[in-house]
Amino acid sequence: MAKAGNSGKIDIEKTSRLLKALSDPDRLRLILQVKNGEKNVGTMAKAIGAEIVNVSHHLGVLRASQILKDRKVGRFVFYSLNPDVISMDASGALLVQLHGCKVILGL
């Protein structure tokens, strides 16, 4: 999440990474996959009709931008929304926290 420093400036680099992570259609599809609970790579790849290697790459971008968090169980990795960055409102829309504003993904 972009934060203001002591000078009150927005963390431009972090905000840019977050917005870039949201700019890919497959990444938005993956975010929707974990909207209601955690899932693993294979399950999400099958659901969106993509290769596991491509899904793994996109999940890495979403994790690096802190939109998703992961949890390893044995040899499986499960992904879920990071509530510090993205949450769901009562209508089911996803809210992305940015500096002083929210991006609403009504997907």
Secondary structure, DSSP 8 states (H G I E B T S, - for coil): -----TT----HHHHHHHHHHHT-HHHHHHHHHTTTS-EEHHHHHHHHT--HHHHHHHHHHHHHTTSEEEEEETTEEEEEE-TTTEEE-TTS-EEEEETTEEEEE--
